[in-house]
Amino acid sequence: MARKFFANCLARCLALALLAGSAPVPALAVDGMAAPSAAPEIMLPVPVVTIYPGDTIKESMLRMQAYPSTFKARSAVIDAPMAIAGRQARRMLLPGEPVPVNAVDDPRLVSRNTPTQLVFEENGLVITTVGAPLQNGGLGETIRVRNTDTNRIVLGTVMADGRIKVGAQ
C-alpha cells in the first residue's frame, strides 16, 4: 500500500514540475520498472553475421539497431544501410557492431597485377592491348597501368566492364 501511495505522489510531483516549467526531471524507476526515456534514439545499421574482408555486403546481412542519443563511436560510423549495401568489407565486421566509414570500400573491378584489357578510342579508331594494373581500381577511378607490350606506364580510367580506357579522355 505504501508503495502505491509513493508512486502516486511521485507522479503528481513530476506532473507539477513539468507544468511549472522547471528543469527537466531525470527518469526514475518505480516498482522496478524504468520510466520511459524522452531522449531520442539513434538507429544505425549493423551486421547480423560476421562479414569477412573482401566480402560484398548484401542488404540481408544488415539490420537497424537502436543506440541512445548519447552514443559516441570510437570513429565515424555509417548511418544508412544503403551506404553499405553493395560495397566490399575492407576488414572483419562483427555482428551487432556499428560499421566504421573506413571499413568498407567500393567493389574492385580491376586488381593489381591481373592482366586487363586496355582500350584506346578516338574518332572511331579503337585500339586494344593487354596491360597489368599497378593498383586496384573501382568504377571511374584513374589508375596506373603497365602496357605489357611496351612496358610503358600509362594512366587509365576503370570502366564498368572491367576494362581500362587510356589516352585522350
N, C-alpha and C positions, 0 to 999 in steps of 0.2 A: 504494500500500500504506500509506503514512504517513497519507494522508487517511482511510482506513478505520479505522486504529488511533485517530486523533484523534477521529473521530466516535463510536467505541465508548467511549472514555474519557470524552468529554463526556456521553454518555447515562448512563453509570454515575454520574458526579458529580451530574448532575441528579437521578437517582433517589435517591441518598444524601441530597441536600439536602432533597428532598421528604419522605423518611422521617424525617429528623431534625427536621422541623417548623420549619425556618428560614424566613426571609423569602421572599416569592415571587421566583422566578427569572425574569429577563426572557427573552422569546423570542429564540432565536439562530438564525442561518442556518447550515446545514451543506450543503456541496456545492452552494451556490447556491439551495437550497430553503429557504424560510422555514418555521420551526416553526409549528404551529397555534397560534393565539391563543386564550387561555382567556377573554378578555373577551367578554361577550355583545354582540350587535349590536342596533341599534335599526332596526325596519322602519317606513318612512314611505311614504305614498302620494305618487307624483309623476306629473305628466302625461307621456304618451308622445307627444303632439302639442302644438303651440302653441295655447293657448286664449286667445281674444281677449276684451276687456271686453264684457259683455252676453251672452256665450255661456252656454248651460245646459250644465253639466258632466255627462257621462254616465259610468257606471262603466267602459265600454270605453275611455275616454280616460285611464285611470289604471292604474298598476302599482305594486307594492310594491318599494321599493329599500332595501337594507341600508346602514346607516351605523354607524361604530364607536360604542361606548358613550360615547366622549369627545366626540362631535359636538355642537357648540354652534351653533345657528342664530342669525342676526342678530336675529330676532324670533320670537315664539311661532308654532309651525307646527302644522298639523293632523296627528294621528297615526292617524286611522281613515278609510278610504276612504268609509264610509257617511256620514261627516260632510261630505263634499264632494259626493257624487253627488246630482244634482237641484237643486243650488244654482247661482247665477249668478256668473260671474267679474266682479270689480269692476275688475281690471286684468289686463294680459297675464301669463299663466302660462307659463313656459318648460319644455320637456321636460327631465326629469331633475332639476329643482329642487324642493325641498320647498315646500309651499303654505302661505304665511302665513295666520294666522287672519283677519286683516283684509282678505284678498284675495278673499274670497267673501262672498256675501250671499244672503239668501232671494230667490226669484224675485219680481219685481214683478207684482202683479195690477192695480195702478192706477198710471198715470203722470201726472205733473204736467201740468196744463192740457189733458188729454184728457177730453172730455165723458164723464161716467159717470152711471149711474142711481143716484139717492138713494132709499132706501126707509125709510118710517116705518111701523112696525107696533105697534098697541096694541089689545087687546081685540077682535080680529077686524077692526079698521079698518086698511086698507093704503093709504097714500098714496105715490105715486111721482112724481118730478120729475127734472130733469137738473141736475147740478152739475159744477163744474170743480175737481178736486182741486188744492190748493195745494202738495202734496208727493207724492212717490212712496210707495207703500204695499204691503206684503205681507199675507198672510193673518193676520187678527186684530189688525193694527196700528190704532191710533187716529190719524186724520189730520184736518187742517183741510180743509174743502171750502167753496167759494163756491156758494151757491144761485144759479143763473143767472137765475131769475125775480125774486128779491128783492135780489140782490147781498149778501145776509147771509152771514157766515161762520159755519159750524157745525162741530161735531166729529162724526165718524162712524167706525165700525169697518168695515174691509175684510172682505168675506165671500168665500167660496171661488169664487163665480161672477163675481167682479169688481165686484159692486155694493157700495154703501156703506150701511150701516144707520145711521140717525140717530135722534135723540130718545131716549126712555126705553129704557135698555138693561139 
